Amino acid sequence: MSLRKLRRLGLEPELVERLERHKKLSSCQDVLLKIHLELLHLTNLTYSDVKKIVRTTSRACAPAPITALQIKQRLSSSDSPHFFSTSLPALDHALHGGIPAGSVTEIAGPAGCGKTQFCIMLSVLATLPCEMGGLGGAVVYIDTESAFSAERLVEVAQGRFPQHFDNDDAFYKLTSQVYVHKTPTCTDLWNRLQSLEEELIEKRVRLVILDSVASVVRKEFDNSLSGNLSQRVKLLAKEAALLKYLAESLHIPVVVTNQITTRFKASWEGPPDAVSGDMDEAGSGAGASAAVDGGYVTAALGNTWSHSVNTRLIVQYLDDKYREVMVAKSPIAPFSSFVYSIQSSGFVLQEDAGRQKSSKGVATDPGLIPIKVRTMLGQGGGLIVP
């Protein structure tokens, strides 16, 4: 990665500190954008030393290919867990252990289905000791919608683990380990992601949450304007690449949330990454009516983004009380779904109603799976079922 910091490359600490403080050279990109003559002038080093710096940064940006055996050996030697338990046994079993470390997991669905609630619950779980099924580390929570609630974090912790969170010290440790960053614009989000690596290392962060990835791009990029779609796709691709790099290099789970949109089945003939009309998160208005008139509701941000995430979980409405979580995309898990409700302790699976579906008859493309939403169009606040 060109944004990788020089201090992570094994260069002499004194040299790195001098470059950062006086020459404003802190990343691989900063070095590789300079010619050798500029670097000689800026660093006052010998030509051989400059060549060594350039060679080291180049290798970091374009690492040599490795074998499958090397990948397996690296995973086997890692002390970090390969999966992060959600504390929902049936879902963990379907995912072969929980949310995978070293990759990006997306939670997509309409408003009110519990995407933020799930992220808050994961934040509590990540701070727990490893012997309790947690990750024993801190959490970085990037909030683009100002939806994070510290009060809800404490409520979920107390409801889910009352014996562990039974004193003020436990709550203090929990709340002091969850670092919340407000990023209301695309620029704020991108700047935060670029500077995230050092923070993750210094604070021993074991989980990164981005809630939500769709919010800022949908506010700032109007698909009806020429060129906006391609710019949005490029920005999302860069964000996905950076999140994957952080997940893989630090072997931690990265969780992002996504919104919903409407696609028309026949009349829409735009490019695959365009949407026929972004429906609002409440699921009402033009988008909801389109779901009835020959369209369907699905995860937002298009096909390119759907292929950027490693695992996709979709949450949707069943009725006023129950909701459903589906494993829509996973490199190791088959399609499956489980019924849940949201309670004071967070997500609670309904064992009597929980079920695992086969993939027969289900769309294989995770970007095409219809999502059930609540709508004001139905009598008595019913559901639109595409």
Number of C-alpha atoms within 10 A of each C-alpha: 18 15 16 23 21 26 18 13 16 9 14 10 12 9 13 20 16 14 18 14 10 10 14 13 22 19 21 24 18 17 22 18 10 14 10 15 10 13 22 17 10 15 16 11 13 12 13 10 13 19 15 13 18 19 12 16 25 17 13 19 15 10 10 7 6 8 8 9 9 10 10 10 11 10 15 12 8 10 8 16 19 18 18 23 23 21 18 13 13 20 23 16 12 18 23 14 17 19 23 25 22 22 21 27 23 25 26 28 28 27 19 18 24 21 25 22 23 16 23 23 23 24 30 24 28 27 25 21 12 14 8 14 16 21 25 18 20 25 28 22 22 24 21 22 16 14 12 20 12 13 9 16 23 20 16 24 25 19 14 21 15 13 9 13 18 12 11 9 9 14 17 12 14 23 18 12 21 23 15 15 17 17 21 16 15 21 11 14 20 17 11 15 16 15 13 16 21 14 11 19 11 8 14 14 23 26 26 27 25 24 27 25 25 21 19 18 18 16 11 12 16 14 19 12 8 9 11 14 19 14 14 20 19 13 15 21 15 13 19 18 16 20 25 22 18 24 22 16 11 17 22 27 25 25 27 24 23 23 24 25 26 26 27 18 13 8 10 14 11 9 11 12 18 20 21 21 16 20 23 17 17 16 26 16 13 13 26 27 20 19 25 14 12 13 21 24 29 26 27 25 26 19 18 15 17 20 15 17 21 16 24 25 22 26 28 24 24 18 14 11 9 16 21 20 23 20 23 26 24 17 8 11 14 16 21 19 22 21 23 24 16 17 12 14 19 23 20 15 21 16 11 7 10 16 13 16 14 11 12 8 6 14 13 13 12 21 21 18 16 22 23 23 29 25 19 16 16 12 8 8 12 15 20 22 15 18
